């Protein structure tokens, strides 16, 4: 049974500005493991990665029904599975979490489906 569905979209330019102007925000968005991956990426991929993770966490909070006010960005962790598919590895939800992240040159979007 579907518990919740969430979707979010973010402009890459906004995320690029965060990386350049407010780099301390990166550690407020990413978990330790996500940050380790982020640090290995090229500058372009860093923007896409951070945008995708931020969008995914926002989508999760919508599907969970709390928004980000009651749920912290680092309460949710999205890593890559063996095939490269994004996988939610940490969250407060007790059930199955389906995630999809996509990028264009200007946008990143994510969708979450929570299933019990």
BELUR-V737142 format. One record per pair of residues at least 24 apart in sequence whose ideal C-beta (glycine too) atoms are under 8 Angstrom apart, sorted by the first residue. I is the first residue (numbers start at 1). J is the second residue. If there is no record, write none. Layout:
i->I j->J
i->I j->J
This chain:
i->1 j->115
i->1 j->116
i->2 j->113
i->2 j->114
i->2 j->115
i->3 j->63
i->3 j->93
i->3 j->95
i->3 j->114
i->3 j->115
i->3 j->116
i->4 j->62
i->4 j->63
i->4 j->64
i->4 j->65
i->4 j->112
i->4 j->113
i->4 j->114
i->5 j->62
i->5 j->63
i->5 j->111
i->5 j->112
i->5 j->113
i->5 j->114
i->6 j->58
i->6 j->59
i->6 j->60
i->6 j->61
i->6 j->62
i->6 j->63
i->6 j->64
i->6 j->111
i->6 j->112
i->6 j->114
i->7 j->59
i->7 j->62
i->7 j->109
i->7 j->110
i->7 j->111
i->7 j->112
i->8 j->55
i->8 j->56
i->8 j->58
i->8 j->59
i->8 j->62
i->8 j->109
i->8 j->110
i->9 j->55
i->9 j->107
i->9 j->108
i->9 j->109
i->10 j->51
i->10 j->54
i->10 j->55
i->10 j->58
i->10 j->107
i->10 j->108
i->10 j->109
i->11 j->51
i->11 j->106
i->11 j->107
i->12 j->47
i->12 j->48
i->12 j->51
i->12 j->103
i->12 j->105
i->12 j->106
i->12 j->107
i->12 j->108
i->13 j->106
i->14 j->51
i->15 j->47
i->15 j->50
i->15 j->51
i->15 j->54
i->15 j->108
i->16 j->47
i->18 j->50
i->19 j->46
i->19 j->47
i->19 j->50
i->26 j->50
i->28 j->73
i->28 j->74
i->29 j->53
i->29 j->54
i->29 j->57
i->29 j->73
i->29 j->74
i->30 j->73
i->30 j->74
i->31 j->74
i->31 j->77
i->31 j->90
i->33 j->77
i->33 j->79
i->33 j->89
i->34 j->77
i->34 j->78
i->34 j->79
i->37 j->79
i->37 j->80
i->48 j->103
i->48 j->108
i->51 j->103
i->51 j->108
i->52 j->78
i->52 j->86
i->52 j->101
i->52 j->103
i->52 j->108
i->52 j->110
i->53 j->78
i->54 j->108
i->55 j->101
i->55 j->108
i->55 j->109
i->55 j->110
i->56 j->86
i->56 j->88
i->56 j->99
i->56 j->101
i->56 j->110
i->56 j->112
i->58 j->110
i->59 j->110
i->59 j->111
i->59 j->112
i->60 j->88
i->60 j->91
i->60 j->93
i->60 j->97
i->60 j->99
i->60 j->112
i->60 j->114
i->62 j->112
i->63 j->112
i->63 j->113
i->63 j->114
i->64 j->91
i->64 j->92
i->64 j->93
i->64 j->114
i->88 j->112
